[in-house]
């Protein structure tokens, strides 16, 4: 049976002492973090530091080697991806995974149906999300016909149709130009309050991350090297040396 989460006004995603080993290579080592509803947490670090691996473990795409994952007191550590989705965790991917042969509205409806919504409920959810994301003009377009920036927006809209408690975004600004990234920033900053969820975002656009996130969690070689507010993190020597470099000092 899928894990069930008791409905409360608060929810916390707890990632506790996560280890992931691939053929003797330790990709994640004792990584722990917490994310609450209404909060935006940035997960940053150099390429290969374990950011996407952590998202894949949290969402069940990869089995963890050791550690625990909870929403409140519900243990999701060994749950299947569909169970984790129904428990309240939705995600996007670095590489866009829309159903190219379906329309924008159908893509969003499918996501709603996947967590148990009726077809009627799914249509209503899709209509509401389409309006929120300004996608009315694209409703009947096939996903394969969308401009790249809109594909990114539809993928986030589709994830929200799953009514998550926590939304995990893997490089949502990748490939966007400056104007598109600014539009995305304004969309993302409203989501936690409007949807009553917590959001974890992996992103290399430091301009976006520093403006958007309440807190940052920094990985390097699979280990946590810093946590705190953006202002606190940019002053941690290990983070500056491994990732931020001169940008942390405003040079």
C-alpha positions in Angstrom: 0.0 0.0 0.0 1.2 3.5 -0.7 2.3 5.5 2.3 -0.3 7.9 3.6 0.4 11.3 5.1 -2.0 12.7 7.6 -3.3 16.1 6.6 -1.9 18.8 8.7 -1.3 22.5 8.4 2.5 21.8 8.6 4.6 19.2 6.9 8.4 18.6 6.9 10.5 16.6 4.5 13.3 15.0 6.5 16.4 13.6 4.7 18.5 11.9 7.3 22.1 10.6 6.9 21.7 9.6 3.3 24.4 7.5 1.7 24.4 6.3 -1.9 27.1 4.1 -3.3 27.6 3.1 -7.0 29.9 0.2 -7.5 32.1 1.2 -4.6 31.9 4.9 -5.4 30.3 7.0 -2.7 28.1 9.5 -4.5 26.4 10.8 -1.3 27.9 10.6 2.2 25.8 11.3 5.3 23.7 14.0 3.7 20.9 15.4 5.9 18.5 18.2 5.2 15.0 19.4 6.2 12.4 21.3 4.1 9.2 22.8 5.4 6.0 23.8 3.7 6.2 27.5 2.6 10.0 27.4 2.3 12.3 27.5 -0.7 15.6 25.6 -0.3 18.4 25.8 -2.9 20.6 22.8 -3.4 23.8 23.9 -5.1 27.3 22.7 -5.8 29.7 21.9 -8.6 28.9 19.5 -11.4 29.1 16.0 -10.1 28.6 17.0 -6.4 25.5 14.7 -6.0 22.6 17.2 -6.4 20.6 15.2 -8.9 21.5 11.9 -7.2 20.0 13.3 -4.0 16.8 14.2 -5.8 16.7 10.8 -7.5 17.1 9.1 -4.1 14.4 11.2 -2.4 11.9 10.5 -5.2 12.7 6.8 -5.3 14.2 6.7 -8.8 17.4 5.4 -7.1 17.4 3.2 -4.0 19.3 4.7 -1.1 22.2 2.7 0.3 21.5 3.8 3.8 19.7 6.6 5.7 16.1 7.6 6.1 13.6 9.8 4.3 10.4 11.0 6.0 7.5 13.3 5.5 6.6 14.1 9.2 6.6 10.6 10.7 5.9 8.7 7.5 8.9 6.7 6.4 9.4 6.8 2.6 12.9 5.3 2.6 11.9 2.1 0.7 8.8 3.4 -1.1 8.4 3.1 -4.8 8.4 6.3 -7.0 4.6 6.2 -7.5 4.1 5.8 -3.7 6.4 8.7 -3.0 4.5 10.8 -5.5 1.2 10.0 -3.9 2.6 10.7 -0.5 3.3 14.3 -1.6 6.6 14.7 -3.5 6.6 15.8 -7.1 9.6 16.6 -9.3 10.9 17.9 -12.6 14.0 16.8 -14.5 17.1 18.3 -16.0 16.0 16.9 -19.3 12.4 17.8 -20.1 10.1 14.8 -20.0 6.8 16.0 -21.4 4.6 13.7 -23.4 5.3 15.1 -26.8 2.3 13.6 -28.5 -0.1 15.1 -25.9 -1.4 18.7 -25.7 -0.4 21.1 -22.9 -3.7 20.4 -21.1 -3.5 16.7 -21.6 0.0 16.6 -20.1 -1.3 18.4 -17.0 -4.4 16.2 -16.7 -2.3 13.0 -16.9 -0.3 14.1 -13.9 -3.5 14.8 -11.9 -4.9 11.4 -12.8 -1.7 9.7 -11.8 -2.3 10.5 -8.1 -5.9 9.3 -8.2 -7.9 12.3 -9.3 -11.0 11.6 -11.4 -11.0 12.7 -15.1 -13.4 15.5 -14.1 -11.2 16.6 -11.2 -8.1 16.5 -13.5 -9.7 18.7 -16.1 -10.6 21.3 -13.4 -7.1 21.2 -11.9 -5.6 21.6 -15.4 -7.8 24.6 -16.2 -6.8 26.3 -12.9 -3.1 25.7 -13.3 -3.1 26.7 -17.0 -4.6 30.1 -16.0 -2.2 30.5 -13.1 0.8 29.9 -15.5 -0.5 32.0 -18.3 -0.7 29.1 -20.7 -4.2 29.7 -22.1 -3.0 30.4 -25.6 -1.1 27.1 -25.7 -3.8 24.8 -24.2 -4.3 22.8 -27.4 -0.8 22.8 -28.7 1.1 19.5 -28.7 4.1 19.6 -26.3 6.3 18.9 -29.3 5.3 22.3 -30.8 6.2 24.4 -27.7 9.1 26.8 -27.5 11.7 25.6 -25.1 10.9 28.2 -22.4 7.3 27.1 -22.4 8.2 23.5 -22.2 10.0 24.3 -18.9 6.9 26.1 -17.6 4.5 23.3 -18.6 6.7 20.7 -16.8 6.5 22.7 -13.6 2.7 23.1 -14.1 2.4 19.3 -14.6 4.2 18.6 -11.4 1.9 21.0 -9.5 -1.1 19.0 -10.8 0.0 16.2 -8.5 -0.9 18.5 -5.5 2.5 18.0 -3.8 3.5 18.9 -0.3 7.0 19.2 -1.7 8.2 20.2 -5.2 11.7 19.3 -6.3 13.0 21.2 -9.3 16.1 20.0 -11.1 17.7 22.9 -13.0 14.4 24.6 -14.1 16.3 27.6 -15.6 18.7 25.4 -17.7 18.8 26.7 -21.3 16.6 29.8 -20.6 17.7 33.2 -21.8 17.8 36.1 -19.3 14.3 37.3 -20.0 12.9 33.7 -19.6 14.8 33.1 -16.4 13.4 36.4 -14.9 9.9 35.3 -15.8 10.5 31.9 -14.2 11.8 33.6 -11.1 8.6 35.5 -10.7 6.6 32.3 -11.1 8.6 30.2 -8.7 8.7 32.7 -5.9 4.9 32.6 -5.6 4.5 28.9 -5.6 5.2 28.0 -2.0 2.7 30.4 -0.5 0.0 29.9 -3.3 0.3 26.1 -3.2 1.1 25.6 0.4 4.2 23.5 -0.3 7.9 23.4 0.2 10.2 23.7 -2.8 13.7 22.4 -3.3 15.5 23.7 -6.3 18.8 22.6 -8.0 20.1 25.4 -10.1 23.4 26.8 -11.4 22.0 30.3 -12.0 23.3 32.0 -8.9 21.6 35.2 -9.7 18.3 33.3 -9.6 19.2 31.2 -6.6 20.4 34.1 -4.4 17.2 36.0 -5.0 14.8 33.1 -4.7 15.8 30.9 -1.9 15.3 31.2 1.9 18.1 28.8 2.6 20.9 27.1 0.7 22.4 23.6 1.1 25.8 23.1 -0.6 27.2 19.8 -1.7 30.7 18.9 -3.0 31.9 15.4 -3.8 28.7 14.1 -2.2 29.2 15.8 1.2 27.5 18.8 2.7 30.0 21.7 2.9 27.7 24.5 3.9 24.1 25.4 5.0 22.3 28.6 5.8 20.8 31.7 4.3 22.3 32.9 1.0 24.2 35.6 2.8 25.6 33.1 5.3 26.6 30.6 2.7 28.4 33.0 0.5 30.7 33.7 3.4 31.7 30.1 4.1 35.3 29.6 2.9 34.8 26.0 1.8 31.8 27.0 -0.3 33.7 29.9 -1.9 36.6 27.7 -2.7 34.6 24.8 -4.1 31.9 26.6 -6.0 31.1 30.3 -5.6 34.6 31.7 -6.2 34.9 35.4 -6.8 31.1 35.8 -7.3 30.7 35.3 -3.6 32.7 38.4 -2.9 31.0 40.5 -5.6 34.1 40.6 -7.8 
